[in-house]
Amino acid sequence: MPTTPPGFLILDDALASAREGEALVLAGEEGRHAAKVARIQAGEQLLLTDAPGRQVLAEVTVARKEELDLRLLADPSPAVQRLPRFTLVQALATGGRDEQAVESATELGVDQVVPWIARRSVSVWRGEKLRKGRAKWEATVRAAVKQCRRPGIPTVGEPVTTAQLRAELREMTAEASLVLVLHEQESVGVMSLAEHLRAVSEDGLEEILVIVGPEGGIDPDELSQLREAGARSVLLGPEVLRTSTAGPAAIAVLSALVGRWG
């Protein structure tokens, strides 16, 4: 029984003008992993994916010590632009729960994840920890992309405080964006937005931003600030979900409601 070719990422624009039959070198971190860890040999096939969502099968012609020479087996597929875009603003959490959220959201189609240093976040990124934390999220995103073979590589935004998040929300275009804050004490459920979502999607909804709080929930004052900036608080479902589960679950529901899932 044939197996799915392993996936690797192209982190530059090499696929933008590439064509069937052309040669390409998989180098850098991806090349080292393919050659030294995965031990991929000449004659094997790979699925290549770049940030805008182009994908193409390639055959290994030469396996070197830390890189692979490839030959493209087709023209790369066009870059993918799925609307509305999904952004997950995920509060920092302990025990790797924020990374679990990022991993699952990537598999479910998120386009961008933004680390949120919420008031109740036990884990706080400062100084070198901020750089390392963001890098860890980027590595989590890339590993998830390769695992699920999805087109496109989600971006990891700069970590934001509540004040920075509030300022960004105020700059968003209300007609083209929808900002949802998941809150377990809200009476309005996500499913009740179905008709509204269909209507605004037809009118050109460009982005849905989902905000998820930390383990202890969103501070009431922070919630008020986000609402004043244009966010809409909604209940995801009858159960109180962990911070690692809530965002991905919301993205799955919203994907179905706006037609990103056929």
NUZAZA-972944 format. One record per residue: residue in three letters; y, z, x of N, C-alpha, C in turn. Coordinates in steps of 0.05 Angstrom, whole numbers. Layout:
# NUZAZA-972944
  aa    n.Y    n.Z    n.X   ca.Y   ca.Z   ca.X    c.Y    c.Z    c.X
 ALA      Y      Z      X      Y      Z      X      Y      Z      X
...
***
This chain:
# NUZAZA-972944
  aa    n.Y    n.Z    n.X   ca.Y   ca.Z   ca.X    c.Y    c.Z    c.X
 MET    -24      0     17      0      0      0     25      0     18
 PRO     44    -19     14     67    -21     31     85      4     28
 THR     98     11     50    116     34     50    145     24     51
 THR    163     41     41    191     34     42    201     36     71
 PRO    215     16     81    225     17    109    244     41    112
 PRO    243     54    135    261     77    140    290     68    140
 GLY    307     85    132    336     78    130    352     89    154
 PHE    371     73    163    389     81    184    417     72    177
 LEU    437     85    189    465     81    182    479     64    203
 ILE    496     47    193    515     32    210    542     43    206
 LEU    553     57    226    578     72    222    603     57    230
 ASP    600     31    234    624     14    239    624     -9    219
 ASP    639    -30    225    641    -53    206    623    -76    214
 ALA    602    -71    228    584    -93    238    572   -109    216
 LEU    567    -97    193    555   -112    171    575   -129    155
 ALA    600   -124    159    621   -138    143    619   -168    146
 SER    615   -178    170    614   -207    174    586   -217    184
 ALA    567   -199    184    540   -206    194    526   -225    174
 ARG    508   -241    185    493   -260    168    463   -260    176
 GLU    447   -270    159    418   -272    164    412   -285    191
 GLY    393   -273    205    384   -284    230    400   -274    254
 GLU    423   -261    250    439   -252    272    427   -227    285
 ALA    434   -223    310    425   -199    324    445   -177    321
 LEU    434   -152    322    450   -128    320    437   -106    336
 VAL    452    -89    348    441    -67    363    446    -41    348
 LEU    425    -26    344    427      1    332    429     21    355
 ALA    453     30    361    458     48    384    469     74    375
 GLY    479     90    393    491    116    386    470    136    376
 GLU    480    154    360    462    175    349    439    163    332
 GLU    446    143    316    426    131    299    404    117    316
 GLY    414    103    337    395     89    354    377    108    369
 ARG    388    129    379    372    149    393    351    162    375
 HIS    359    168    350    340    179    332    317    160    325
 ALA    325    134    321    305    114    314    285    110    337
 ALA    296    109    362    279    103    385    264    127    395
 LYS    277    150    397    264    173    410    250    192    391
 VAL    261    195    367    249    214    348    230    199    329
 ALA    240    178    316    222    163    297    203    145    312
 ARG    209    139    337    191    122    354    185     96    341
 ILE    206     83    330    203     57    318    198     35    339
 GLN    180     18    334    172     -2    353    180    -31    344
 ALA    178    -49    363    183    -77    357    165    -87    335
 GLY    176   -103    316    161   -113    294    164    -97    268
 GLU    174    -72    271    178    -56    247    205    -64    234
 GLN    207    -57    208    231    -63    192    247    -38    186
 LEU    273    -41    184    291    -19    177    309    -28    155
 LEU    319     -8    139    339    -13    119    365     -2    130
 LEU    385    -20    134    411    -11    145    431     -8    123
 THR    447     13    124    468     19    104    494     26    118
 ASP    516     15    108    542     23    120    559     38     99
 ALA    582     48    108    598     66     91    607     53     64
 PRO    616     27     64    624     15     39    600      8     20
 GLY    575     10     30    553      6     13    537    -20     18
 ARG    544    -34     39    528    -58     45    501    -49     55
 GLN    480    -64     48    453    -58     57    439    -84     65
 VAL    420    -82     84    405   -105     93    380    -96    107
 LEU    359   -111    104    334   -106    120    337   -120    147
 ALA    327   -106    167    327   -117    194    300   -112    208
 GLU    293   -130    226    268   -126    241    275   -119    270
 VAL    260   -100    281    264    -92    308    252   -114    327
 THR    268   -125    344    258   -145    364    252   -132    391
 VAL    268   -112    398    263    -98    423    269    -68    419
 ALA    249    -51    426    253    -22    425    260    -11    452
 ARG    284     -2    456    292      9    482    291     39    481
 LYS    299     52    503    296     81    506    313     96    485
 GLU    338     87    481    355    101    463    370     83    443
 GLU    359     58    440    371     40    420    351     18    414
 LEU    357      4    392    339    -17    383    355    -43    380
 ASP    342    -65    389    353    -92    383    341   -101    357
 LEU    358   -111    339    350   -119    312    357   -148    306
 ARG    342   -159    287    349   -185    275    350   -182    245
 LEU    373   -190    233    377   -187    204    359   -206    189
 LEU    345   -196    169    326   -212    154    339   -225    129
 ALA    365   -219    124    379   -231    101    409   -227    106
 ASP    425   -239     89    453   -231     89    456   -203     77
 PRO    474   -187     88    478   -160     76    488   -162     48
 SER    479   -144     31    489   -143      3    518   -136      3
 PRO    533   -144    -18    562   -137    -19    567   -107    -19
 ALA    591   -100    -10    599    -72    -11    599    -63    -40
 VAL    592    -38    -45    589    -27    -72    614    -12    -80
 GLN    625    -18   -104    647     -2   -114    640      5   -143
 ARG    630     30   -146    622     39   -172    645     56   -184
 LEU    653     49   -208    674     64   -221    664     77   -247
 PRO    675    100   -253    694    116   -237    680    128   -212
 ARG    696    133   -192    687    147   -168    683    176   -175
 PHE    664    189   -162    659    217   -165    666    232   -140
 THR    683    253   -143    689    271   -122    680    299   -129
 LEU    665    312   -112    657    340   -116    673    358    -98
 VAL    688    376   -110    703    396    -95    685    421    -96
 GLN    671    427    -74    651    448    -73    661    472    -58
 ALA    662    495    -71    671    519    -57    650    527    -36
 LEU    660    537    -14    642    546      7    625    569     -3
 ALA    600    569      5    581    590     -5    563    598     18
 THR    550    621     15    533    631     36    504    621     32
 GLY    488    626     52    459    619     50    454    589     49
 GLY    473    573     57    468    544     56    470    532     28
 ARG    479    547      9    480    536    -19    500    514    -22
 ASP    522    515     -7    541    493     -9    530    467      3
 GLU    514    470     25    501    446     36    480    435     17
 GLN    466    453      3    447    443    -17    461    427    -39
 ALA    484    436    -47    500    421    -67    508    394    -56
 VAL    517    393    -31    526    368    -19    502    349    -17
 GLU    479    359     -9    456    342     -6    448    330    -33
 SER    445    346    -54    436    336    -80    457    318    -92
 ALA    483    325    -89    504    308   -100    504    280    -87
 THR    498    279    -61    497    254    -47    474    237    -58
 GLU    451    249    -63    428    235    -74    435    224   -102
 LEU    452    239   -117    458    232   -144    482    213   -147
 GLY    494    205   -125    515    184   -126    543    193   -121
 VAL    548    217   -112    576    225   -107    589    207    -86
 ASP    615    203    -88    629    185    -70    644    201    -48
 GLN    651    226    -55    666    242    -36    660    272    -42
 VAL    658    288    -21    656    317    -24    678    330     -8
 VAL    690    351    -20    712    365     -8    706    394     -7
 PRO    706    406     17    701    435     20    725    451      9
 TRP    720    470     -8    741    486    -19    739    515    -10
 ILE    759    525      4    760    553     12    772    569    -11
 ALA    755    576    -30    764    591    -54    768    620    -47
 ARG    783    633    -65    790    661    -61    765    679    -59
 ARG    744    673    -74    720    689    -74    698    678    -55
 SER    705    658    -39    685    648    -20    680    669      1
 VAL    655    678      3    648    697     24    648    683     51
 SER    638    659     52    639    642     76    667    629     78
 VAL    681    634    100    707    622    104    708    607    130
 TRP    718    583    130    720    567    154    747    570    167
 ARG    748    578    192    773    580    207    768    571    235
 GLY    788    559    248    786    551    276    762    532    281
 GLU    746    539    301    724    523    309    703    522    287
 LYS    701    543    271    681    543    249    688    522    228
 LEU    714    517    225    722    496    206    712    469    215
 ARG    715    463    241    706    437    252    676    434    249
 LYS    662    456    257    633    455    257    622    454    228
 GLY    635    467    210    627    467    182    629    439    170
 ARG    651    426    175    655    399    164    635    380    176
 ALA    630    383    203    611    365    216    583    369    204
 LYS    576    394    197    550    400    185    547    387    158
 TRP    569    387    142    568    373    117    565    343    120
 GLU    578    332    140    576    303    146    547    296    153
 ALA    535    313    169    507    308    177    489    310    153
 THR    494    329    135    479    332    110    481    307     93
 VAL    505    297     90    510    273     74    494    249     86
 ARG    495    245    112    482    223    124    452    224    122
 ALA    441    248    125    412    251    122    404    246     94
 ALA    419    254     74    413    249     46    414    220     39
 VAL    434    206     50    436    177     45    412    162     55
 LYS    403    169     79    379    156     90    354    163     75
 GLN    352    188     65    328    196     51    326    181     24
 CYS    348    178     10    347    167    -17    352    137    -18
 ARG    360    125      5    365     96      7    388     87    -10
 ARG    406    104    -17    429     96    -34    448     78    -18
 PRO    463     61    -32    484     46    -18    509     64    -15
 GLY    523     60      7    547     75     12    543    103     24
 ILE    562    111     41    561    137     53    585    153     43
 PRO    580    174     28    603    191     18    620    202     41
 THR    645    204     36    663    216     56    664    246     51
 VAL    669    261     73    673    290     72    702    295     77
 GLY    717    305     58    745    309     61    752    333     78
 GLU    777    336     84    787    360     98    784    384     80
 PRO    775    407     91    774    432     75    801    438     63
 VAL    801    448     39    827    454     25    827    483     15
 THR    850    495     15    854    521      2    861    515    -27
 THR    863    536    -43    870    532    -71    898    519    -74
 ALA    917    529    -57    944    518    -58    944    488    -52
 GLN    928    480    -32    927    452    -24    913    435    -46
 LEU    892    447    -58    878    433    -79    897    429   -103
 ARG    911    450   -110    930    448   -133    951    426   -128
 ALA    961    425   -104    981    405    -97    970    377    -99
 GLU    945    373    -90    932    347    -92    927    339   -121
 LEU    920    358   -138    915    352   -166    941    342   -179
 ARG    963    354   -172    988    347   -184    997    319   -177
 GLU    987    309   -154    995    282   -145    976    260   -157
 MET    954    269   -169    936    249   -180    948    236   -206
 THR    941    211   -210    951    196   -233    934    204   -257
 ALA    947    216   -277    932    227   -300    917    205   -315
 GLU    928    181   -317    916    159   -332    890    149   -318
 ALA    889    152   -292    866    140   -277    846    161   -268
 SER    852    187   -272    835    208   -262    829    229   -283
 LEU    806    241   -279    798    264   -297    788    286   -279
 VAL    799    310   -281    792    332   -265    778    354   -282
 LEU    754    360   -275    738    380   -291    731    404   -273
 VAL    736    428   -284    728    452   -271    705    464   -286
 LEU    682    468   -273    659    480   -287    663    510   -289
 HIS    661    520   -314    665    549   -318    646    559   -339
 GLU    631    580   -332    610    590   -350    620    603   -375
 GLN    646    610   -377    657    624   -401    673    605   -418
 GLU    673    579   -412    687    560   -429    670    553   -453
 SER    684    547   -475    670    540   -500    666    510   -504
 VAL    682    494   -490    680    465   -492    659    455   -472
 GLY    639    442   -481    618    432   -464    623    404   -453
 VAL    610    397   -431    614    370   -419    605    349   -439
 MET    584    353   -453    574    333   -472    593    327   -494
 SER    611    346   -501    631    341   -521    652    321   -512
 LEU    652    315   -486    672    296   -476    662    267   -477
 ALA    638    263   -487    625    237   -487    643    215   -498
 GLU    653    219   -522    670    198   -534    696    194   -518
 HIS    708    216   -509    732    213   -493    727    198   -467
 LEU    704    204   -454    697    191   -429    693    161   -432
 ARG    680    154   -454    675    125   -459    702    111   -463
 ALA    720    124   -477    746    112   -483    763    109   -457
 VAL    765    130   -441    781    128   -417    768    110   -396
 SER    741    108   -397    728     90   -378    735     61   -384
 GLU    736     54   -410    744     27   -418    773     21   -411
 ASP    790     43   -409    818     39   -403    823     39   -373
 GLY    802     42   -357    805     40   -328    805     66   -313
 LEU    787     85   -322    785    110   -308    774    105   -279
 GLU    788    114   -259    781    108   -231    766    130   -218
 GLU    771    155   -226    759    178   -211    754    201   -230
 ILE    731    214   -226    726    240   -239    721    260   -216
 LEU    737    281   -217    735    302   -197    724    327   -209
 VAL    702    337   -198    688    360   -208    692    383   -189
 ILE    702    406   -199    707    429   -182    687    451   -189
 VAL    674    461   -168    654    482   -171    661    506   -154
 GLY    660    530   -166    668    554   -152    645    566   -135
 PRO    651    588   -121    631    601   -104    612    618   -120
 GLU    595    633   -106    575    650   -119    587    669   -140
 GLY    610    680   -133    622    700   -151    639    688   -173
 GLY    639    662   -176    654    649   -196    683    644   -187
 ILE    698    629   -202    726    623   -196    744    646   -204
 ASP    761    654   -187    780    675   -193    798    667   -216
 PRO    802    685   -236    818    678   -260    846    666   -253
 ASP    859    677   -233    885    666   -225    882    638   -214
 GLU    862    633   -198    857    606   -188    851    587   -211
 LEU    835    595   -230    829    578   -253    855    571   -268
 SER    872    590   -272    898    584   -285    914    564   -269
 GLN    915    567   -243    930    549   -226    919    520   -228
 LEU    893    518   -228    880    491   -230    886    479   -257
 ARG    885    495   -278    891    484   -305    920    475   -306
 GLU    938    490   -295    966    483   -295    971    457   -280
 ALA    954    452   -261    957    427   -245    943    403   -258
 GLY    931    407   -281    920    385   -296    890    385   -299
 ALA    877    405   -288    847    406   -290    839    415   -318
 ARG    816    408   -326    805    415   -353    779    430   -348
 SER    778    455   -358    754    471   -354    734    465   -375
 VAL    708    463   -367    687    456   -385    662    472   -379
 LEU    645    475   -399    619    488   -396    598    467   -392
 LEU    582    470   -371    561    451   -365    537    453   -384
 GLY    529    477   -390    506    481   -407    502    511   -413
 PRO    481    517   -428    477    545   -436    469    564   -413
 GLU    457    553   -392    449    570   -370    472    572   -349
 VAL    473    595   -335    492    598   -313    478    588   -288
 LEU    487    566   -278    474    553   -255    486    564   -228
 ARG    470    563   -208    480    571   -181    500    550   -172
 THR    517    559   -153    537    540   -142    524    516   -129
 SER    499    519   -119    485    496   -107    475    476   -127
 THR    473    484   -153    461    467   -173    482    455   -192
 ALA    503    470   -197    522    462   -218    535    435   -213
 GLY    545    430   -189    558    404   -183    540    380   -186
 PRO    517    381   -173    498    358   -177    490    354   -206
 ALA    486    376   -221    478    373   -249    501    360   -265
 ALA    525    367   -259    548    355   -273    550    325   -267
 ILE    546    318   -242    548    290   -233    526    274   -247
 ALA    502    285   -250    481    271   -264    488    266   -293
 VAL    499    287   -307    507    284   -335    529    263   -338
 LEU    549    266   -321    572    248   -323    565    219   -316
 SER    546    215   -297    537    188   -291    526    174   -315
 ALA    510    190   -331    499    178   -355    520    173   -376
 LEU    540    191   -379    560    188   -399    579    165   -394
 VAL    586    159   -369    605    138   -363    591    111   -356
 GLY    564    111   -357    550     86   -353    544     79   -324
 ARG    548     97   -305    540     91   -278    510     90   -275
 TRP    496    104   -293    467    101   -295    461     83   -318
 GLY    449     60   -313    445     40   -334    432     49   -359
***
